[in-house]
């Protein structure tokens, strides 16, 4: 009976020693973890700087694209006039106004007011 208890205690001692070794671990592993934590802020700042750089490139490209689109619309209008639209009618600014009841309407002319309906 005593021999059997000694064997069980010996097994428990071996198991506990293995657990202690696992808990203590290797010191080089712990140092590697510390180095990784030390390098994390550097990696974050590097990634953040790259993000800012890409964002500024995107903004510059979109600004250039807007200027090119404006130049295209200026080239399409006659004499480089910008077409600013008035109110709900979407009538260009510099076109001659015509009163519909008095004269026929030209395609390029804007309308001052709509004709009244006869009910």
C-alpha positions in Angstrom: 0.0 0.0 0.0 2.8 2.4 0.9 4.6 1.5 -2.4 1.5 2.3 -4.4 1.1 5.7 -2.7 4.8 6.5 -3.4 4.2 5.7 -7.1 1.2 8.0 -7.3 3.1 10.8 -5.5 6.0 10.3 -7.9 3.6 10.6 -10.9 2.1 13.7 -9.5 5.6 15.2 -8.9 6.5 14.6 -12.5 3.3 16.1 -13.8 3.7 19.2 -11.6 7.4 19.6 -12.7 6.3 19.5 -16.4 3.6 22.1 -15.7 6.2 24.4 -14.0 8.5 24.1 -17.0 5.7 25.0 -19.3 4.7 28.0 -17.2 8.2 29.3 -16.9 8.8 28.7 -20.6 11.8 29.7 -22.6 13.3 33.1 -21.8 14.1 33.8 -25.5 10.4 33.4 -26.3 9.5 36.0 -23.6 12.1 38.4 -25.0 10.7 37.9 -28.5 7.3 38.8 -27.3 8.7 41.9 -25.6 10.4 42.9 -28.9 7.2 42.5 -30.8 5.4 44.8 -28.4 8.2 47.3 -28.7 7.9 47.3 -32.5 4.1 47.6 -32.7 4.0 51.5 -32.4 6.6 51.8 -35.1 4.5 49.6 -37.5 1.4 51.5 -36.6 3.0 54.9 -37.4 4.4 53.5 -40.6 1.0 52.2 -41.7 -0.7 55.5 -40.7 1.8 57.5 -42.7 1.2 55.3 -45.8 -2.6 55.8 -45.3 -2.1 59.6 -45.2 0.1 59.5 -48.3 -2.5 57.5 -50.3 -5.3 59.7 -49.1 -3.5 62.8 -50.3 -2.8 61.2 -53.6 -6.5 60.4 -54.0 -7.5 64.0 -53.2 -4.9 65.4 -55.7 -6.2 63.0 -58.4 -9.8 63.9 -57.7 -9.0 67.6 -57.9 -7.2 67.2 -61.2 -10.2 65.2 -62.5 -12.6 67.9 -61.5 -10.6 70.6 -63.4 -10.4 68.4 -66.5 -14.2 67.9 -66.4 -14.7 71.6 -66.0 -12.4 72.2 -69.0 -14.4 69.7 -71.1 -17.7 71.4 -70.3 -16.2 74.8 -71.1 -15.0 73.4 -74.5 -18.5 72.1 -75.3 -20.3 75.4 -74.7 -20.0 78.1 -77.4 -17.3 80.8 -76.8 -16.4 79.2 -73.5 -19.6 80.4 -71.8 -20.5 78.5 -68.7 -24.1 77.4 -68.6 -25.6 78.4 -65.3 -29.1 77.2 -65.0 -31.9 79.4 -63.6 -34.5 78.1 -61.2 -36.7 75.1 -62.1 -36.8 75.7 -65.8 -33.1 74.9 -66.4 -32.8 77.7 -68.8 -29.3 78.8 -69.8 -28.3 82.4 -68.6 -27.5 84.4 -71.8 -30.3 83.2 -74.2 -32.9 85.6 -75.5 -36.2 85.5 -73.7 -39.4 85.1 -75.6 -42.9 85.6 -74.5 -44.8 82.6 -75.9 -48.2 84.1 -76.7 -46.7 86.8 -78.9 -44.1 85.0 -81.0 -43.1 81.4 -81.8 -40.4 79.9 -79.5 -37.0 79.1 -80.9 -35.2 76.0 -79.8 -32.4 78.0 -78.1 -34.6 80.6 -76.5 -35.6 80.6 -72.9 -39.2 81.1 -71.7 -40.1 84.0 -69.4 -43.4 82.5 -68.4 -45.7 79.6 -69.4 -48.9 80.4 -71.3 -52.1 80.4 -69.3 -54.5 77.5 -69.8 -58.0 78.2 -71.1 -60.5 76.3 -69.0 
